[in-house]
Amino acid sequence: MTQTEVDGIVKQYGAKESAILAVLQDIQSKEKYLPKETLEYVSQRMGIPMATIFRIATFYNALSIKPRGRHKIDVCMGTACHVRGGTKILDKLERDLGISVGETTKDKRFTLESVRCVGCCSLGPVAVVDGEVFGRLTQDKMPSILKEFK
């Protein structure tokens, strides 16, 4: 992300501390994570200490300071999904993708996360890929679902 793009985002919200979360969310949506260099520039541009920006960037689960894949997979581990086999779905994804929860594939295609509840308990087990909910999952369904996300 260029400094000009960051300047545009900061200008949109104003260079005040109360706008920092919105600024970081916009950067995250474009970059898929928050690069250190970009955070340092935001700190300078907005006059907010880097420690404050880093604290916010690491507090919220929606933000990441580690590179993420083009597609984010959230596997529900809430009670209903867990009881219905959510751990088997997560295990299958870890095996197939060759990564653990919280990691990104080497080709930067997928980032795998576990979440506590997505609010679709009757559809469990559930995974959410880029905001799209897939319910009543089985291990056999996962490979064909992932093929949809290039």
C-alpha positions in Angstrom: 0.0 0.0 0.0 1.4 3.4 -1.0 1.7 6.3 1.3 -0.8 8.2 -0.9 -3.4 5.4 -0.4 -2.8 5.6 3.4 -3.1 9.4 3.2 -6.5 9.0 1.5 -7.7 6.7 4.2 -6.5 8.9 7.0 -8.1 12.0 5.3 -11.4 10.1 5.0 -11.6 9.6 8.8 -9.5 12.4 10.0 -6.2 12.3 11.8 -7.6 11.8 15.3 -7.1 9.0 17.6 -10.7 8.0 17.7 -10.4 7.2 13.9 -7.5 4.7 14.3 -9.7 1.5 14.3 -11.5 2.5 11.1 -8.2 3.4 9.5 -6.6 0.1 10.4 -9.7 -1.8 9.2 -9.5 -0.1 5.8 -5.8 -0.9 5.5 -6.5 -4.5 6.6 -9.2 -4.9 3.9 -6.8 -3.9 1.2 -3.6 -5.6 2.4 -5.2 -8.6 4.2 -2.9 -7.7 7.2 -1.2 -4.7 8.7 2.4 -4.4 7.5 4.8 -2.9 10.1 6.0 -0.2 7.6 2.4 0.9 7.0 1.7 1.1 10.8 4.8 3.2 11.3 3.6 5.6 8.6 0.1 5.8 10.1 1.7 6.5 13.5 3.7 9.4 11.9 0.8 10.7 9.8 -1.8 10.7 12.6 0.6 11.7 15.4 -0.3 8.6 17.4 2.4 6.6 19.3 3.3 3.3 17.6 2.7 1.5 20.9 -1.0 2.7 20.8 -1.4 1.6 17.2 0.3 -1.8 17.9 -1.9 -2.4 21.0 -5.1 -1.8 18.9 -3.8 -3.9 15.9 -3.1 -6.9 18.2 -6.2 -6.6 20.4 -8.9 -7.1 17.7 -9.2 -10.6 16.1 -10.3 -9.0 12.9 -6.9 -7.3 12.5 -3.6 -9.1 11.9 0.0 -8.1 11.9 0.9 -11.3 10.2 0.4 -11.8 6.5 -2.9 -13.6 5.7 -4.0 -15.6 2.7 -6.3 -14.4 0.0 -9.0 -16.5 1.6 -9.8 -16.8 5.3 -11.3 -20.0 6.6 -13.0 -19.8 10.0 -14.1 -23.2 11.5 -16.7 -22.9 14.2 -15.7 -24.6 17.5 -18.8 -23.5 19.4 -20.6 -26.1 21.4 -23.0 -27.3 18.7 -20.4 -27.4 16.0 -17.9 -29.1 18.3 -20.4 -31.8 19.3 -21.3 -32.4 15.7 -17.7 -32.9 14.5 -16.1 -29.4 14.1 -12.8 -30.8 15.3 -12.8 -33.4 12.5 -13.4 -30.6 10.0 -10.5 -28.5 11.5 -8.2 -31.6 11.5 -9.0 -32.3 7.9 -8.2 -28.7 6.9 -5.0 -28.7 8.8 -3.9 -32.0 7.0 -5.0 -30.9 3.6 -3.6 -27.4 3.8 -0.4 -28.4 5.6 -0.9 -25.7 8.3 -2.2 -25.3 11.8 -4.8 -22.9 13.1 -3.5 -19.3 12.9 -1.2 -20.0 10.0 -1.3 -19.2 6.3 -0.4 -21.6 3.4 2.9 -21.0 1.7 1.2 -19.9 -1.5 -0.8 -17.3 0.6 -4.0 -18.8 -0.7 -5.6 -19.7 2.7 -5.4 -18.6 6.4 -7.0 -21.0 8.8 -8.7 -19.9 12.0 -11.0 -21.4 14.6 -13.8 -19.3 16.1 -16.1 -19.8 19.0 -19.5 -19.3 17.3 -20.8 -18.0 14.0 -24.4 -18.1 15.0 -25.5 -21.0 12.8 -25.8 -23.7 15.4 -28.5 -25.6 13.6 -26.2 -26.0 10.6 -23.2 -27.4 12.5 -20.5 -28.2 11.9 -19.9 -24.9 10.1 -17.0 -23.2 8.3 -17.0 -19.7 7.0 -14.8 -18.9 4.0 -14.5 -15.3 3.1 -17.8 -14.6 4.8 -19.7 -17.4 3.0 -21.2 -20.0 5.4 -20.9 -23.7 4.7 -23.0 -25.9 7.0 -23.6 -29.5 7.8 -20.1 -30.2 6.8 -18.3 -33.5 6.5 -14.6 -34.1 5.9 -15.5 -35.3 2.4 -17.1 -31.9 1.5 -14.1 -29.8 2.3 -11.9 -30.4 -0.8 -14.7 -29.4 -3.2 -15.5 -26.3 -1.2 -11.9 -25.1 -1.2 -11.7 -25.6 -5.0 -14.2 -22.8 -5.3 -11.7 -20.3 -3.9 -8.8 -19.8 -6.3 
